[in-house]
Amino acid sequence: MAGTDRTKKSEATVAPGPAVILVAPQLGENIGTAARAMLNFGLSDLRLVRPRDGWPNERANAAASGADLVIERARLFDTTAEAIADLDYVVATTARSRDMVKPVLTPETAARQMRQAFADGGQAGLLFGPERTGLENDDVAVADAIMMVPVNPAFASLNLAQCVLLMAYEWFKAGDDTVGERIEYLQTRPAKKEELIGFFEHLEGELDRFGFLKPLEKRPSMVRNLRNMFQRAKLTEQEVRTLRGVVAALTRRHPKGEGTPK
């Protein structure tokens, strides 16, 4: 599994989260891929209501691709009511409108509402229906809200694992504090201002020597433009050393006053 850190125990990456209730799932492979999607985002409470091909299911194990924790903990129920009995807030996922007066949420809003349920000391769950038909109206009726994914209306169908993945991601994102952008420094660090200024002075000195920073009255603005350009690059310490080496290599064969290299 690409990207998996095998030095970390699965249990350490699982925190309290919403139960994922699959009502009458058809294929073991779909259960397995849903379990994999759950564990990608730290969910482990899988509940199965009348799986068509029975349970346990070897195909589910194979399709889970290492999400054994979820498969092993999966619980079996005869009815949806039994599967959600201990929950305080339940969201039913559907691709079509229902003739019911219920809040209709986006995935992002549904995740926030479930987070709030946990913050209030309760538990939450997500209801998913069979792959071909979706949830029955009777299943939707026992939910607190409906979640509909804003997708292409001409092709709105998501497979089971896709829908579970989307909601698990939104749940995880709602409690995640990862910064939107970062730079990973490998065996280096951001350049200090002292190092940047040393590079600027080195470059400007050579440009003066070869007559680039002319006419004299334009030199200050040209220097500022060069410095701003390199500042935007957010250079590392290694990159500054490399650039200084480039400048030195390009100029060392040309004694002072010899002119611009050809």
Salt bridges, closest charged atoms under 4 A:
GLU29 OE2 - ARG59 NH1 3.56
ASP45 OD2 - ARG47 NH2 2.96
ASP45 OD1 - ARG75 NH2 3.24
ASP53 OD1 - ARG52 NE 3.16
ASP86 OD1 - ARG47 NH1 2.71
GLU108 OE2 - ARG112 NH1 3.88
GLU170 OE1 - LYS173 NZ 3.30
GLU184 OE2 - ARG182 NH2 3.23
GLU195 OE2 - ARG189 NH2 2.76
GLU204 OE2 - ARG227 NE 2.72
GLU206 OE1 - ARG209 NH2 2.79
ASP208 OD2 - ARG219 NH2 2.66
GLU237 OE2 - ARG241 NE 2.48
GLU258 OE2 - HIS254 ND1 3.31
